[in-house]
Amino acid sequence: MIKAIFQFLNSIFFFLKRKARKLDDPLEQHKKRIEQIDKDIKSENSIQATLNATSDLDELDRLQKLKDNTNRSNGNKSEKG
């Protein structure tokens, strides 16, 4: 009985951890922003679509800079040279 409860709790923990990782995934966040931009365009809300697109581009720039800084700190040359 205790073993079954432990397995059940362990599986719940696994799925919650998996869900949290998915929420933190930059690709998943990017997909959600694209979906929101698409909704804004369909509802003819061009101002909000532009704000969301700008925000998305800013986030992608931030991630690229973070990647470049990580490469430099590891002794690797960045792709830009």
PyMOL Python script that loads the backbone (N, CA, C, O; Angstrom):
from pymol import cmd

cmd.read_pdbstr("""\
ATOM      1  N   MET A   1       0.831  -1.199   0.000  1.00  0.00           N
ATOM      2  CA  MET A   1       0.000   0.000   0.000  1.00  0.00           C
ATOM      3  C   MET A   1       0.870   1.255   0.000  1.00  0.00           C
ATOM      4  O   MET A   1       0.638   2.181  -0.778  1.00  0.00           O
ATOM      5  N   ILE A   2       1.868   1.277   0.876  1.00  0.00           N
ATOM      6  CA  ILE A   2       2.750   2.435   0.956  1.00  0.00           C
ATOM      7  C   ILE A   2       3.553   2.572  -0.337  1.00  0.00           C
ATOM      8  O   ILE A   2       3.798   3.679  -0.817  1.00  0.00           O
ATOM      9  N   LYS A   3       3.956   1.433  -0.889  1.00  0.00           N
ATOM     10  CA  LYS A   3       4.709   1.457  -2.142  1.00  0.00           C
ATOM     11  C   LYS A   3       3.858   2.036  -3.267  1.00  0.00           C
ATOM     12  O   LYS A   3       4.362   2.800  -4.090  1.00  0.00           O
ATOM     13  N   ALA A   4       2.596   1.689  -3.313  1.00  0.00           N
ATOM     14  CA  ALA A   4       1.691   2.203  -4.337  1.00  0.00           C
ATOM     15  C   ALA A   4       1.498   3.710  -4.182  1.00  0.00           C
ATOM     16  O   ALA A   4       1.471   4.436  -5.176  1.00  0.00           O
ATOM     17  N   ILE A   5       1.364   4.177  -2.957  1.00  0.00           N
ATOM     18  CA  ILE A   5       1.221   5.614  -2.702  1.00  0.00           C
ATOM     19  C   ILE A   5       2.492   6.346  -3.138  1.00  0.00           C
ATOM     20  O   ILE A   5       2.431   7.403  -3.766  1.00  0.00           O
ATOM     21  N   PHE A   6       3.636   5.767  -2.796  1.00  0.00           N
ATOM     22  CA  PHE A   6       4.911   6.369  -3.183  1.00  0.00           C
ATOM     23  C   PHE A   6       5.038   6.451  -4.706  1.00  0.00           C
ATOM     24  O   PHE A   6       5.468   7.476  -5.235  1.00  0.00           O
ATOM     25  N   GLN A   7       4.675   5.400  -5.399  1.00  0.00           N
ATOM     26  CA  GLN A   7       4.739   5.405  -6.861  1.00  0.00           C
ATOM     27  C   GLN A   7       3.791   6.441  -7.457  1.00  0.00           C
ATOM     28  O   GLN A   7       4.123   7.114  -8.432  1.00  0.00           O
ATOM     29  N   PHE A   8       2.613   6.558  -6.862  1.00  0.00           N
ATOM     30  CA  PHE A   8       1.639   7.539  -7.324  1.00  0.00           C
ATOM     31  C   PHE A   8       2.174   8.960  -7.148  1.00  0.00           C
ATOM     32  O   PHE A   8       2.111   9.771  -8.073  1.00  0.00           O
ATOM     33  N   LEU A   9       2.700   9.258  -5.958  1.00  0.00           N
ATOM     34  CA  LEU A   9       3.256  10.580  -5.693  1.00  0.00           C
ATOM     35  C   LEU A   9       4.463  10.861  -6.579  1.00  0.00           C
ATOM     36  O   LEU A   9       4.656  11.988  -7.035  1.00  0.00           O
ATOM     37  N   ASN A  10       5.266   9.847  -6.818  1.00  0.00           N
ATOM     38  CA  ASN A  10       6.427   9.998  -7.675  1.00  0.00           C
ATOM     39  C   ASN A  10       5.998  10.333  -9.103  1.00  0.00           C
ATOM     40  O   ASN A  10       6.616  11.176  -9.754  1.00  0.00           O
ATOM     41  N   SER A  11       4.952   9.683  -9.590  1.00  0.00           N
ATOM     42  CA  SER A  11       4.480   9.964 -10.950  1.00  0.00           C
ATOM     43  C   SER A  11       3.896  11.368 -11.038  1.00  0.00           C
ATOM     44  O   SER A  11       4.091  12.049 -12.045  1.00  0.00           O
ATOM     45  N   ILE A  12       3.187  11.811 -10.011  1.00  0.00           N
ATOM     46  CA  ILE A  12       2.654  13.178  -9.992  1.00  0.00           C
ATOM     47  C   ILE A  12       3.807  14.179 -10.018  1.00  0.00           C
ATOM     48  O   ILE A  12       3.768  15.158 -10.763  1.00  0.00           O
ATOM     49  N   PHE A  13       4.833  13.929  -9.202  1.00  0.00           N
ATOM     50  CA  PHE A  13       6.003  14.802  -9.173  1.00  0.00           C
ATOM     51  C   PHE A  13       6.670  14.856 -10.541  1.00  0.00           C
ATOM     52  O   PHE A  13       7.065  15.927 -11.001  1.00  0.00           O
ATOM     53  N   PHE A  14       6.794  13.710 -11.188  1.00  0.00           N
ATOM     54  CA  PHE A  14       7.417  13.642 -12.511  1.00  0.00           C
ATOM     55  C   PHE A  14       6.649  14.500 -13.513  1.00  0.00           C
ATOM     56  O   PHE A  14       7.256  15.268 -14.260  1.00  0.00           O
ATOM     57  N   PHE A  15       5.331  14.379 -13.538  1.00  0.00           N
ATOM     58  CA  PHE A  15       4.534  15.137 -14.497  1.00  0.00           C
ATOM     59  C   PHE A  15       4.552  16.639 -14.194  1.00  0.00           C
ATOM     60  O   PHE A  15       4.567  17.451 -15.120  1.00  0.00           O
ATOM     61  N   LEU A  16       4.552  17.018 -12.921  1.00  0.00           N
ATOM     62  CA  LEU A  16       4.639  18.430 -12.572  1.00  0.00           C
ATOM     63  C   LEU A  16       5.991  19.011 -12.977  1.00  0.00           C
ATOM     64  O   LEU A  16       6.074  20.131 -13.481  1.00  0.00           O
ATOM     65  N   LYS A  17       7.038  18.239 -12.751  1.00  0.00           N
ATOM     66  CA  LYS A  17       8.380  18.674 -13.127  1.00  0.00           C
ATOM     67  C   LYS A  17       8.486  18.821 -14.647  1.00  0.00           C
ATOM     68  O   LYS A  17       9.085  19.773 -15.148  1.00  0.00           O
ATOM     69  N   ARG A  18       7.907  17.884 -15.358  1.00  0.00           N
ATOM     70  CA  ARG A  18       7.914  17.928 -16.824  1.00  0.00           C
ATOM     71  C   ARG A  18       7.152  19.145 -17.337  1.00  0.00           C
ATOM     72  O   ARG A  18       7.595  19.813 -18.271  1.00  0.00           O
ATOM     73  N   LYS A  19       6.011  19.431 -16.728  1.00  0.00           N
ATOM     74  CA  LYS A  19       5.197  20.588 -17.110  1.00  0.00           C
ATOM     75  C   LYS A  19       5.965  21.881 -16.840  1.00  0.00           C
ATOM     76  O   LYS A  19       5.943  22.795 -17.663  1.00  0.00           O
ATOM     77  N   ALA A  20       6.640  21.965 -15.704  1.00  0.00           N
ATOM     78  CA  ALA A  20       7.412  23.160 -15.371  1.00  0.00           C
ATOM     79  C   ALA A  20       8.550  23.374 -16.366  1.00  0.00           C
ATOM     80  O   ALA A  20       8.808  24.503 -16.783  1.00  0.00           O
ATOM     81  N   ARG A  21       9.228  22.295 -16.745  1.00  0.00           N
ATOM     82  CA  ARG A  21      10.299  22.407 -17.734  1.00  0.00           C
ATOM     83  C   ARG A  21       9.760  22.895 -19.067  1.00  0.00           C
ATOM     84  O   ARG A  21      10.403  23.691 -19.751  1.00  0.00           O
ATOM     85  N   LYS A  22       8.595  22.422 -19.427  1.00  0.00           N
ATOM     86  CA  LYS A  22       7.991  22.821 -20.692  1.00  0.00           C
ATOM     87  C   LYS A  22       7.618  24.303 -20.656  1.00  0.00           C
ATOM     88  O   LYS A  22       7.782  25.006 -21.653  1.00  0.00           O
ATOM     89  N   LEU A  23       7.122  24.779 -19.522  1.00  0.00           N
ATOM     90  CA  LEU A  23       6.762  26.188 -19.392  1.00  0.00           C
ATOM     91  C   LEU A  23       7.995  27.081 -19.474  1.00  0.00           C
ATOM     92  O   LEU A  23       7.913  28.199 -19.982  1.00  0.00           O
ATOM     93  N   ASP A  24       9.133  26.602 -18.982  1.00  0.00           N
ATOM     94  CA  ASP A  24      10.373  27.377 -19.004  1.00  0.00           C
ATOM     95  C   ASP A  24      11.098  27.289 -20.337  1.00  0.00           C
ATOM     96  O   ASP A  24      12.057  28.028 -20.559  1.00  0.00           O
ATOM     97  N   ASP A  25      10.672  26.417 -21.218  1.00  0.00           N
ATOM     98  CA  ASP A  25      11.350  26.210 -22.489  1.00  0.00           C
ATOM     99  C   ASP A  25      11.165  27.432 -23.397  1.00  0.00           C
ATOM    100  O   ASP A  25      10.032  27.814 -23.689  1.00  0.00           O
ATOM    101  N   PRO A  26      12.272  28.052 -23.847  1.00  0.00           N
ATOM    102  CA  PRO A  26      12.148  29.223 -24.712  1.00  0.00           C
ATOM    103  C   PRO A  26      11.349  28.956 -25.992  1.00  0.00           C
ATOM    104  O   PRO A  26      10.631  29.836 -26.466  1.00  0.00           O
ATOM    105  N   LEU A  27      11.467  27.770 -26.542  1.00  0.00           N
ATOM    106  CA  LEU A  27      10.711  27.446 -27.749  1.00  0.00           C
ATOM    107  C   LEU A  27       9.209  27.461 -27.469  1.00  0.00           C
ATOM    108  O   LEU A  27       8.433  27.991 -28.264  1.00  0.00           O
ATOM    109  N   GLU A  28       8.804  26.888 -26.355  1.00  0.00           N
ATOM    110  CA  GLU A  28       7.381  26.888 -25.999  1.00  0.00           C
ATOM    111  C   GLU A  28       6.883  28.312 -25.764  1.00  0.00           C
ATOM    112  O   GLU A  28       5.781  28.664 -26.186  1.00  0.00           O
ATOM    113  N   GLN A  29       7.687  29.123 -25.097  1.00  0.00           N
ATOM    114  CA  GLN A  29       7.303  30.516 -24.862  1.00  0.00           C
ATOM    115  C   GLN A  29       7.176  31.260 -26.191  1.00  0.00           C
ATOM    116  O   GLN A  29       6.258  32.059 -26.373  1.00  0.00           O
ATOM    117  N   HIS A  30       8.089  30.999 -27.106  1.00  0.00           N
ATOM    118  CA  HIS A  30       8.053  31.628 -28.425  1.00  0.00           C
ATOM    119  C   HIS A  30       6.776  31.221 -29.177  1.00  0.00           C
ATOM    120  O   HIS A  30       6.122  32.058 -29.799  1.00  0.00           O
ATOM    121  N   LYS A  31       6.434  29.944 -29.113  1.00  0.00           N
ATOM    122  CA  LYS A  31       5.218  29.467 -29.779  1.00  0.00           C
ATOM    123  C   LYS A  31       3.980  30.163 -29.226  1.00  0.00           C
ATOM    124  O   LYS A  31       3.084  30.533 -29.985  1.00  0.00           O
ATOM    125  N   LYS A  32       3.926  30.345 -27.904  1.00  0.00           N
ATOM    126  CA  LYS A  32       2.777  31.011 -27.293  1.00  0.00           C
ATOM    127  C   LYS A  32       2.688  32.467 -27.734  1.00  0.00           C
ATOM    128  O   LYS A  32       1.596  32.980 -27.978  1.00  0.00           O
ATOM    129  N   ARG A  33       3.840  33.136 -27.836  1.00  0.00           N
ATOM    130  CA  ARG A  33       3.832  34.528 -28.282  1.00  0.00           C
ATOM    131  C   ARG A  33       3.383  34.623 -29.735  1.00  0.00           C
ATOM    132  O   ARG A  33       2.642  35.537 -30.098  1.00  0.00           O
ATOM    133  N   ILE A  34       3.824  33.689 -30.562  1.00  0.00           N
ATOM    134  CA  ILE A  34       3.390  33.683 -31.973  1.00  0.00           C
ATOM    135  C   ILE A  34       1.881  33.466 -32.063  1.00  0.00           C
ATOM    136  O   ILE A  34       1.207  34.110 -32.867  1.00  0.00           O
ATOM    137  N   GLU A  35       1.354  32.565 -31.244  1.00  0.00           N
ATOM    138  CA  GLU A  35      -0.091  32.331 -31.239  1.00  0.00           C
ATOM    139  C   GLU A  35      -0.840  33.604 -30.829  1.00  0.00           C
ATOM    140  O   GLU A  35      -1.881  33.930 -31.400  1.00  0.00           O
ATOM    141  N   GLN A  36      -0.298  34.323 -29.827  1.00  0.00           N
ATOM    142  CA  GLN A  36      -0.951  35.556 -29.388  1.00  0.00           C
ATOM    143  C   GLN A  36      -0.900  36.621 -30.483  1.00  0.00           C
ATOM    144  O   GLN A  36      -1.881  37.331 -30.707  1.00  0.00           O
ATOM    145  N   ILE A  37       0.229  36.732 -31.158  1.00  0.00           N
ATOM    146  CA  ILE A  37       0.345  37.689 -32.265  1.00  0.00           C
ATOM    147  C   ILE A  37      -0.663  37.342 -33.352  1.00  0.00           C
ATOM    148  O   ILE A  37      -1.316  38.230 -33.902  1.00  0.00           O
ATOM    149  N   ASP A  38      -0.794  36.049 -33.666  1.00  0.00           N
ATOM    150  CA  ASP A  38      -1.750  35.599 -34.677  1.00  0.00           C
ATOM    151  C   ASP A  38      -3.175  35.975 -34.275  1.00  0.00           C
ATOM    152  O   ASP A  38      -3.953  36.430 -35.113  1.00  0.00           O
ATOM    153  N   LYS A  39      -3.522  35.789 -33.003  1.00  0.00           N
ATOM    154  CA  LYS A  39      -4.859  36.155 -32.524  1.00  0.00           C
ATOM    155  C   LYS A  39      -5.087  37.658 -32.650  1.00  0.00           C
ATOM    156  O   LYS A  39      -6.163  38.103 -33.050  1.00  0.00           O
ATOM    157  N   ASP A  40      -4.051  38.437 -32.302  1.00  0.00           N
ATOM    158  CA  ASP A  40      -4.183  39.889 -32.401  1.00  0.00           C
ATOM    159  C   ASP A  40      -4.384  40.337 -33.845  1.00  0.00           C
ATOM    160  O   ASP A  40      -5.190  41.227 -34.119  1.00  0.00           O
ATOM    161  N   ILE A  41      -3.656  39.724 -34.758  1.00  0.00           N
ATOM    162  CA  ILE A  41      -3.807  40.076 -36.177  1.00  0.00           C
ATOM    163  C   ILE A  41      -5.203  39.713 -36.672  1.00  0.00           C
ATOM    164  O   ILE A  41      -5.838  40.491 -37.384  1.00  0.00           O
ATOM    165  N   LYS A  42      -5.677  38.527 -36.291  1.00  0.00           N
ATOM    166  CA  LYS A  42      -7.015  38.102 -36.722  1.00  0.00           C
ATOM    167  C   LYS A  42      -8.108  39.008 -36.167  1.00  0.00           C
ATOM    168  O   LYS A  42      -9.135  39.222 -36.811  1.00  0.00           O
ATOM    169  N   SER A  43      -7.876  39.544 -34.954  1.00  0.00           N
ATOM    170  CA  SER A  43      -8.882  40.432 -34.361  1.00  0.00           C
ATOM    171  C   SER A  43      -8.662  41.887 -34.773  1.00  0.00           C
ATOM    172  O   SER A  43      -9.296  42.799 -34.245  1.00  0.00           O
ATOM    173  N   GLU A  44      -7.742  42.086 -35.738  1.00  0.00           N
ATOM    174  CA  GLU A  44      -7.434  43.406 -36.285  1.00  0.00           C
ATOM    175  C   GLU A  44      -6.925  44.373 -35.217  1.00  0.00           C
ATOM    176  O   GLU A  44      -7.177  45.576 -35.289  1.00  0.00           O
ATOM    177  N   ASN A  45      -6.216  43.847 -34.243  1.00  0.00           N
ATOM    178  CA  ASN A  45      -5.614  44.667 -33.201  1.00  0.00           C
ATOM    179  C   ASN A  45      -4.130  44.824 -33.535  1.00  0.00           C
ATOM    180  O   ASN A  45      -3.275  44.181 -32.926  1.00  0.00           O
ATOM    181  N   SER A  46      -3.843  45.673 -34.497  1.00  0.00           N
ATOM    182  CA  SER A  46      -2.473  45.790 -35.005  1.00  0.00           C
ATOM    183  C   SER A  46      -1.510  46.369 -33.978  1.00  0.00           C
ATOM    184  O   SER A  46      -0.332  46.012 -33.969  1.00  0.00           O
ATOM    185  N   ILE A  47      -1.988  47.252 -33.119  1.00  0.00           N
ATOM    186  CA  ILE A  47      -1.102  47.833 -32.102  1.00  0.00           C
ATOM    187  C   ILE A  47      -0.621  46.757 -31.146  1.00  0.00           C
ATOM    188  O   ILE A  47       0.570  46.685 -30.843  1.00  0.00           O
ATOM    189  N   GLN A  48      -1.526  45.924 -30.668  1.00  0.00           N
ATOM    190  CA  GLN A  48      -1.140  44.856 -29.746  1.00  0.00           C
ATOM    191  C   GLN A  48      -0.267  43.825 -30.443  1.00  0.00           C
ATOM    192  O   GLN A  48       0.679  43.310 -29.846  1.00  0.00           O
ATOM    193  N   ALA A  49      -0.570  43.518 -31.695  1.00  0.00           N
ATOM    194  CA  ALA A  49       0.250  42.567 -32.447  1.00  0.00           C
ATOM    195  C   ALA A  49       1.673  43.089 -32.591  1.00  0.00           C
ATOM    196  O   ALA A  49       2.634  42.333 -32.449  1.00  0.00           O
ATOM    197  N   THR A  50       1.808  44.382 -32.872  1.00  0.00           N
ATOM    198  CA  THR A  50       3.132  44.984 -32.999  1.00  0.00           C
ATOM    199  C   THR A  50       3.877  44.942 -31.671  1.00  0.00           C
ATOM    200  O   THR A  50       5.066  44.627 -31.634  1.00  0.00           O
ATOM    201  N   LEU A  51       3.184  45.256 -30.581  1.00  0.00           N
ATOM    202  CA  LEU A  51       3.818  45.206 -29.258  1.00  0.00           C
ATOM    203  C   LEU A  51       4.282  43.790 -28.920  1.00  0.00           C
ATOM    204  O   LEU A  51       5.378  43.597 -28.393  1.00  0.00           O
ATOM    205  N   ASN A  52       3.447  42.811 -29.225  1.00  0.00           N
ATOM    206  CA  ASN A  52       3.816  41.422 -28.950  1.00  0.00           C
ATOM    207  C   ASN A  52       4.982  40.965 -29.817  1.00  0.00           C
ATOM    208  O   ASN A  52       5.873  40.258 -29.348  1.00  0.00           O
ATOM    209  N   ALA A  53       4.971  41.371 -31.075  1.00  0.00           N
ATOM    210  CA  ALA A  53       6.066  40.990 -31.970  1.00  0.00           C
ATOM    211  C   ALA A  53       7.374  41.629 -31.525  1.00  0.00           C
ATOM    212  O   ALA A  53       8.420  40.980 -31.545  1.00  0.00           O
ATOM    213  N   THR A  54       7.321  42.890 -31.125  1.00  0.00           N
ATOM    214  CA  THR A  54       8.516  43.583 -30.638  1.00  0.00           C
ATOM    215  C   THR A  54       9.041  42.912 -29.375  1.00  0.00           C
ATOM    216  O   THR A  54      10.247  42.726 -29.213  1.00  0.00           O
ATOM    217  N   SER A  55       8.137  42.556 -28.497  1.00  0.00           N
ATOM    218  CA  SER A  55       8.527  41.865 -27.272  1.00  0.00           C
ATOM    219  C   SER A  55       9.188  40.523 -27.587  1.00  0.00           C
ATOM    220  O   SER A  55      10.182  40.149 -26.965  1.00  0.00           O
ATOM    221  N   ASP A  56       8.629  39.811 -28.553  1.00  0.00           N
ATOM    222  CA  ASP A  56       9.182  38.520 -28.951  1.00  0.00           C
ATOM    223  C   ASP A  56      10.589  38.687 -29.527  1.00  0.00           C
ATOM    224  O   ASP A  56      11.488  37.912 -29.202  1.00  0.00           O
ATOM    225  N   LEU A  57      10.781  39.690 -30.376  1.00  0.00           N
ATOM    226  CA  LEU A  57      12.101  39.940 -30.947  1.00  0.00           C
ATOM    227  C   LEU A  57      13.110  40.333 -29.864  1.00  0.00           C
ATOM    228  O   LEU A  57      14.270  39.925 -29.914  1.00  0.00           O
ATOM    229  N   ASP A  58      12.662  41.128 -28.886  1.00  0.00           N
ATOM    230  CA  ASP A  58      13.540  41.497 -27.777  1.00  0.00           C
ATOM    231  C   ASP A  58      13.979  40.270 -26.984  1.00  0.00           C
ATOM    232  O   ASP A  58      15.134  40.159 -26.575  1.00  0.00           O
ATOM    233  N   GLU A  59      13.040  39.355 -26.775  1.00  0.00           N
ATOM    234  CA  GLU A  59      13.373  38.129 -26.037  1.00  0.00           C
ATOM    235  C   GLU A  59      14.346  37.268 -26.833  1.00  0.00           C
ATOM    236  O   GLU A  59      15.276  36.699 -26.261  1.00  0.00           O
ATOM    237  N   LEU A  60      14.148  37.165 -28.126  1.00  0.00           N
ATOM    238  CA  LEU A  60      15.073  36.394 -28.955  1.00  0.00           C
ATOM    239  C   LEU A  60      16.466  37.024 -28.962  1.00  0.00           C
ATOM    240  O   LEU A  60      17.467  36.308 -28.929  1.00  0.00           O
ATOM    241  N   ASP A  61      16.538  38.354 -29.004  1.00  0.00           N
ATOM    242  CA  ASP A  61      17.836  39.041 -28.914  1.00  0.00           C
ATOM    243  C   ASP A  61      18.518  38.761 -27.582  1.00  0.00           C
ATOM    244  O   ASP A  61      19.725  38.522 -27.528  1.00  0.00           O
ATOM    245  N   ARG A  62      17.731  38.795 -26.505  1.00  0.00           N
ATOM    246  CA  ARG A  62      18.278  38.526 -25.177  1.00  0.00           C
ATOM    247  C   ARG A  62      18.853  37.118 -25.104  1.00  0.00           C
ATOM    248  O   ARG A  62      19.937  36.914 -24.558  1.00  0.00           O
ATOM    249  N   LEU A  63      18.135  36.152 -25.651  1.00  0.00           N
ATOM    250  CA  LEU A  63      18.611  34.767 -25.634  1.00  0.00           C
ATOM    251  C   LEU A  63      19.865  34.601 -26.481  1.00  0.00           C
ATOM    252  O   LEU A  63      20.772  33.856 -26.110  1.00  0.00           O
ATOM    253  N   GLN A  64      19.920  35.294 -27.618  1.00  0.00           N
ATOM    254  CA  GLN A  64      21.110  35.215 -28.471  1.00  0.00           C
ATOM    255  C   GLN A  64      22.323  35.802 -27.759  1.00  0.00           C
ATOM    256  O   GLN A  64      23.407  35.220 -27.802  1.00  0.00           O
ATOM    257  N   LYS A  65      22.153  36.947 -27.105  1.00  0.00           N
ATOM    258  CA  LYS A  65      23.256  37.561 -26.356  1.00  0.00           C
ATOM    259  C   LYS A  65      23.708  36.659 -25.222  1.00  0.00           C
ATOM    260  O   LYS A  65      24.904  36.534 -24.960  1.00  0.00           O
ATOM    261  N   LEU A  66      22.754  36.032 -24.549  1.00  0.00           N
ATOM    262  CA  LEU A  66      23.092  35.107 -23.466  1.00  0.00           C
ATOM    263  C   LEU A  66      23.904  33.937 -24.009  1.00  0.00           C
ATOM    264  O   LEU A  66      24.873  33.506 -23.384  1.00  0.00           O
ATOM    265  N   LYS A  67      23.511  33.425 -25.165  1.00  0.00           N
ATOM    266  CA  LYS A  67      24.227  32.320 -25.798  1.00  0.00           C
ATOM    267  C   LYS A  67      25.642  32.753 -26.184  1.00  0.00           C
ATOM    268  O   LYS A  67      26.605  32.020 -25.959  1.00  0.00           O
ATOM    269  N   ASP A  68      25.759  33.949 -26.767  1.00  0.00           N
ATOM    270  CA  ASP A  68      27.073  34.461 -27.157  1.00  0.00           C
ATOM    271  C   ASP A  68      27.979  34.651 -25.940  1.00  0.00           C
ATOM    272  O   ASP A  68      29.162  34.313 -25.980  1.00  0.00           O
ATOM    273  N   ASN A  69      27.417  35.190 -24.863  1.00  0.00           N
ATOM    274  CA  ASN A  69      28.213  35.391 -23.647  1.00  0.00           C
ATOM    275  C   ASN A  69      28.656  34.063 -23.050  1.00  0.00           C
ATOM    276  O   ASN A  69      29.769  33.953 -22.536  1.00  0.00           O
ATOM    277  N   THR A  70      27.800  33.064 -23.114  1.00  0.00           N
ATOM    278  CA  THR A  70      28.142  31.738 -22.600  1.00  0.00           C
ATOM    279  C   THR A  70      29.259  31.127 -23.436  1.00  0.00           C
ATOM    280  O   THR A  70      30.191  30.532 -22.896  1.00  0.00           O
ATOM    281  N   ASN A  71      29.162  31.276 -24.753  1.00  0.00           N
ATOM    282  CA  ASN A  71      30.210  30.750 -25.639  1.00  0.00           C
ATOM    283  C   ASN A  71      31.545  31.422 -25.367  1.00  0.00           C
ATOM    284  O   ASN A  71      32.583  30.761 -25.338  1.00  0.00           O
ATOM    285  N   ARG A  72      31.521  32.735 -25.168  1.00  0.00           N
ATOM    286  CA  ARG A  72      32.768  33.458 -24.898  1.00  0.00           C
ATOM    287  C   ARG A  72      33.376  33.033 -23.571  1.00  0.00           C
ATOM    288  O   ARG A  72      34.591  32.870 -23.463  1.00  0.00           O
ATOM    289  N   SER A  73      32.533  32.853 -22.564  1.00  0.00           N
ATOM    290  CA  SER A  73      33.050  32.477 -21.249  1.00  0.00           C
ATOM    291  C   SER A  73      33.601  31.050 -21.242  1.00  0.00           C
ATOM    292  O   SER A  73      34.435  30.704 -20.406  1.00  0.00           O
ATOM    293  N   ASN A  74      33.128  30.229 -22.179  1.00  0.00           N
ATOM    294  CA  ASN A  74      33.640  28.867 -22.299  1.00  0.00           C
ATOM    295  C   ASN A  74      34.843  28.785 -23.226  1.00  0.00           C
ATOM    296  O   ASN A  74      35.378  27.697 -23.444  1.00  0.00           O
ATOM    297  N   GLY A  75      35.281  29.918 -23.777  1.00  0.00           N
ATOM    298  CA  GLY A  75      36.440  29.934 -24.643  1.00  0.00           C
ATOM    299  C   GLY A  75      36.122  29.680 -26.097  1.00  0.00           C
ATOM    300  O   GLY A  75      37.043  29.574 -26.908  1.00  0.00           O
ATOM    301  N   ASN A  76      34.855  29.577 -26.462  1.00  0.00           N
ATOM    302  CA  ASN A  76      34.455  29.372 -27.851  1.00  0.00           C
ATOM    303  C   ASN A  76      34.253  30.702 -28.538  1.00  0.00           C
ATOM    304  O   ASN A  76      33.815  31.661 -27.902  1.00  0.00           O
ATOM    305  N   LYS A  77      34.558  30.786 -29.809  1.00  0.00           N
ATOM    306  CA  LYS A  77      34.286  31.995 -30.570  1.00  0.00           C
ATOM    307  C   LYS A  77      32.816  32.017 -30.959  1.00  0.00           C
ATOM    308  O   LYS A  77      32.230  30.976 -31.255  1.00  0.00           O
ATOM    309  N   SER A  78      32.225  33.203 -30.956  1.00  0.00           N
ATOM    310  CA  SER A  78      30.835  33.304 -31.384  1.00  0.00           C
ATOM    311  C   SER A  78      30.755  33.147 -32.887  1.00  0.00           C
ATOM    312  O   SER A  78      31.750  33.318 -33.592  1.00  0.00           O
ATOM    313  N   GLU A  79      29.577  32.822 -33.373  1.00  0.00           N
ATOM    314  CA  GLU A  79      29.386  32.601 -34.802  1.00  0.00           C
ATOM    315  C   GLU A  79      29.553  33.884 -35.597  1.00  0.00           C
ATOM    316  O   GLU A  79      29.876  33.839 -36.784  1.00  0.00           O
ATOM    317  N   LYS A  80      29.337  35.027 -34.960  1.00  0.00           N
ATOM    318  CA  LYS A  80      29.444  36.305 -35.657  1.00  0.00           C
ATOM    319  C   LYS A  80      30.900  36.700 -35.870  1.00  0.00           C
ATOM    320  O   LYS A  80      31.187  37.516 -36.744  1.00  0.00           O
ATOM    321  N   GLY A  81      31.809  36.150 -35.106  1.00  0.00           N
ATOM    322  CA  GLY A  81      33.219  36.432 -35.282  1.00  0.00           C
ATOM    323  C   GLY A  81      33.670  37.394 -34.316  1.00  0.00           C
ATOM    324  O   GLY A  81      34.845  37.759 -34.311  1.00  0.00           O
TER     325      GLY A  81
END
""", "prot")
cmd.dss("prot")
cmd.show_as("cartoon", "prot")
cmd.util.cbc("prot")
cmd.orient("prot")
